[in-house]
């Protein structure tokens, strides 16, 4: 297994740098290869179960008409993510690093919530899955547990000013940070949990067209692979004037595995989709992205890197707020991708243009390191 002791990684030697880069690339390629191997098996297996009836589940007759050709497509494709992701990280990652093990455990937690919701949707015909409050409570539970574990890990790795910096929010483009270390770090726990829940739901809302969510996740994960690598090296952190986080370079392996797995899923989810992501995958993808951003201490860069996810979530919030307060809708339909779909734009055109926006957002997020 291609691993290195963490002290070597902190030193920034040529061998250590090559080791991390090699393991990052290996994790991405391995996750993609494993995803391509198990993908056909997952699709065939899911087809044996009753598929989600999109026409019955939607509240919009026009959206039902646009989606009628997809009613026989199996969902819960997110089960395809866990095996490649876990195996790639196990082979190329350092499982002695608590950040890595927490990432895997948190991904399993979000995946189980989504799977439970998807199963209820499939088995209770004409009815929804977990209630909105129930799903939110479960997401909060997993996120708070992850955040508490993260604080414990940080306290074991740093003390004094370093710990205070770890338990803070760094403001992009400035040297300022918001201290959340007071009251035993509970403000940081609340903020970290909120970020993971918000990102999880934002990716879930984005998952509405073939290939849209996994394609955007690929760009975001690739960006955070680079960010995590820089944050985990003292020389790079000093060069970019960002806070050095010991052991954070291992999250580059996790992010690369995430990108590779999403790329493999995109092979089967591209228009016309053979399988849908479902809450099983979308909640897990978003939760893991949020966790990686928190470990890398770039929480406020996450809305920049994931600009497409933010736009999708905001469109829903604005639509609901406008309709409840004025009785009028801002968009033809929310989330935002349906607004363009209702305007007559082809699904593939919408998806590719959103991918372009996701790529630009990822580049802008990386640029914040240089202009910090």
Residue pairs with C-beta under 8 A, 6 or more apart in sequence:
1 91
1 92
2 19
2 22
2 23
2 26
2 91
2 92
3 23
3 92
3 93
3 94
4 16
4 19
4 20
4 94
6 94
6 96
6 97
6 246
6 247
6 250
8 15
8 16
8 19
9 16
9 19
9 20
9 232
9 233
9 247
9 249
9 250
10 233
10 234
10 246
12 233
12 234
12 235
17 233
20 229
20 232
20 249
20 252
20 253
21 229
23 92
23 93
23 253
24 92
24 225
24 229
24 252
24 253
24 256
25 256
26 88
26 91
26 92
27 88
27 89
27 91
27 92
27 93
27 253
27 254
27 256
27 257
27 260
28 88
28 225
28 256
28 257
28 259
28 260
29 260
30 84
30 87
30 88
30 91
30 92
30 257
30 260
31 84
31 85
31 87
31 88
31 256
31 257
31 258
31 259
31 260
31 261
31 264
32 84
32 260
32 261
32 263
32 264
33 84
33 264
34 83
34 84
34 87
34 88
34 261
34 264
35 80
35 81
35 84
35 260
35 261
35 263
35 264
35 265
35 267
36 264
36 267
38 80
38 83
38 84
39 80
39 264
39 265
39 267
39 268
40 268
42 77
42 79
42 80
42 275
43 74
43 77
43 268
43 274
43 275
46 74
46 75
46 76
46 77
46 79
46 275
47 74
49 74
49 76
49 122
50 122
50 123
50 125
51 71
51 72
51 73
51 74
51 75
51 122
52 71
52 75
52 118
52 121
52 122
52 276
52 278
53 71
53 125
53 126
54 64
54 67
54 68
54 70
54 71
55 64
55 67
55 68
55 71
56 125
56 126
57 121
57 128
58 64
58 67
60 333
62 333
62 342
63 333
63 338
63 341
63 342
66 341
69 272
70 272
70 273
70 276
73 273
73 274
73 275
73 276
74 275
74 276
75 118
75 121
75 122
75 275
75 276
75 277
75 278
75 280
76 115
76 118
76 119
76 122
76 276
76 278
76 280
77 265
77 268
77 269
77 275
77 276
77 277
77 278
77 280
77 281
78 111
78 114
78 115
78 118
78 277
78 278
78 279
78 280
78 281
78 282
78 283
78 284
78 285
79 111
79 115
79 280
79 281
80 261
80 264
80 265
80 268
80 275
80 281
81 107
81 111
81 261
81 262
81 265
81 281
81 284
81 285
82 107
82 108
82 111
82 284
84 257
84 260
84 261
84 264
85 104
85 107
85 257
85 258
85 261
86 104
88 253
88 257
88 260
88 261
89 95
89 100
89 103
89 104
89 253
89 254
89 257
92 253
92 257
93 100
93 250
93 253
93 254
93 257
94 100
94 250
94 253
95 101
97 247
97 250
98 149
98 153
98 156
98 247
99 150
99 153
99 247
99 248
99 250
99 251
99 295
100 250
100 251
100 253
100 254
102 146
102 149
102 150
102 153
102 291
103 251
103 254
103 288
103 291
103 292
103 295
104 254
105 146
106 142
106 143
106 145
106 146
106 196
106 287
106 288
106 291
107 284
107 287
107 288
109 142
109 145
109 146
109 287
110 139
110 142
110 200
110 283
110 284
110 286
110 287
110 288
111 280
111 281
111 283
111 284
113 130
113 135
113 138
113 139
113 142
113 279
113 283
114 278
114 279
114 280
114 281
114 282
114 283
114 284
115 279
115 280
116 129
116 130
117 129
117 130
117 135
117 279
117 280
117 283
118 129
118 278
118 279
118 280
119 129
120 127
120 128
120 129
120 130
121 127
121 128
121 129
129 135
129 279
130 138
136 197
139 196
139 197
139 200
139 201
139 283
139 287
140 193
140 197
142 196
142 287
143 192
143 193
143 194
143 196
143 197
143 200
143 287
144 189
144 193
146 192
146 193
146 196
146 291
147 188
147 189
147 190
147 192
147 193
147 196
147 294
148 189
150 192
150 291
150 294
150 295
151 167
151 185
151 188
151 189
154 163
154 166
154 167
155 163
155 185
157 166
157 246
157 247
158 165
158 166
158 246
163 181
164 179
164 181
165 177
165 243
165 297
166 243
166 245
166 297
167 179
167 180
167 181
167 185
167 188
168 177
168 178
168 179
168 180
168 181
168 188
168 297
169 177
169 178
169 180
169 191
169 299
169 300
170 176
170 177
170 242
170 243
170 297
170 298
170 299
170 300
171 177
171 178
171 300
172 298
172 300
172 301
172 304
172 368
172 372
173 368
173 371
173 372
174 372
175 241
175 372
177 243
180 187
180 188
180 191
181 187
181 188
191 299
192 294
192 299
195 290
195 293
195 294
195 299
195 302
196 286
196 287
196 290
196 291
196 294
197 287
197 290
198 290
198 313
199 286
199 287
199 289
199 290
199 293
199 302
199 306
199 309
200 282
200 283
200 284
200 286
200 287
200 290
201 283
201 286
201 313
202 286
202 306
202 309
202 310
202 312
202 313
203 213
203 216
203 217
203 282
203 283
203 285
203 286
203 289
203 309
204 279
204 282
204 283
204 286
205 309
205 312
205 313
205 316
205 335
206 212
206 213
206 216
206 282
206 308
206 309
206 312
206 335
206 337
207 213
207 276
207 277
207 278
207 281
207 282
208 335
208 337
208 338
209 271
209 337
209 341
209 347
209 350
209 351
210 269
210 270
210 271
210 272
210 273
210 347
210 348
210 351
211 266
211 269
211 270
211 271
211 273
211 351
212 337
212 350
212 351
212 354
213 277
213 282
213 285
214 262
214 263
214 265
214 266
214 269
214 277
214 281
214 285
215 262
215 266
215 351
215 354
215 355
215 358
216 306
216 308
216 309
216 354
216 355
216 358
217 258
217 259
217 262
217 285
217 289
218 259
218 262
218 263
218 266
219 305
219 355
219 358
219 359
219 361
219 362
220 289
220 305
220 306
220 309
220 358
220 361
220 362
221 255
221 256
221 258
221 259
221 262
221 289
221 292
222 255
222 256
222 259
222 362
223 305
223 362
223 363
223 365
223 366
224 251
224 255
224 289
224 292
224 293
224 296
224 298
224 305
225 251
225 252
225 255
225 256
225 259
226 252
226 366
227 296
227 298
227 301
227 365
227 366
227 369
228 248
228 249
228 250
228 251
228 252
228 254
228 255
228 292
228 295
228 296
229 236
229 249
229 252
230 236
230 237
230 240
230 242
230 369
231 237
231 242
231 243
231 244
231 245
231 248
231 249
231 296
231 297
231 298
232 244
232 245
232 246
232 247
232 248
232 249
232 250
232 251
232 252
233 244
233 249
234 244
237 243
237 244
237 245
238 244
240 369
240 370
240 372
241 372
242 297
242 298
242 369
242 372
243 297
245 295
245 296
245 297
248 295
248 296
248 297
251 292
251 295
251 296
254 288
254 292
255 292
258 285
258 288
258 289
258 292
262 285
265 277
265 281
268 274
268 275
269 275
269 276
269 277
271 347
271 348
271 351
277 285
286 309
289 302
289 306
290 302
293 299
293 301
293 302
293 305
298 365
298 368
301 365
301 368
302 365
303 310
304 361
304 364
304 365
304 368
305 361
305 362
305 364
305 365
305 366
306 361
307 357
307 358
307 360
307 361
307 364
308 354
308 357
308 358
308 361
311 336
312 335
312 336
312 337
313 335
315 330
315 331
315 334
315 335
315 336
315 339
316 334
316 335
318 330
318 331
318 334
319 329
319 330
319 331
319 334
320 334
322 328
322 329
322 330
323 329
331 338
331 339
332 338
332 339
332 342
332 343
333 339
333 341
333 342
337 350
337 351
337 354
340 350
341 347
341 350
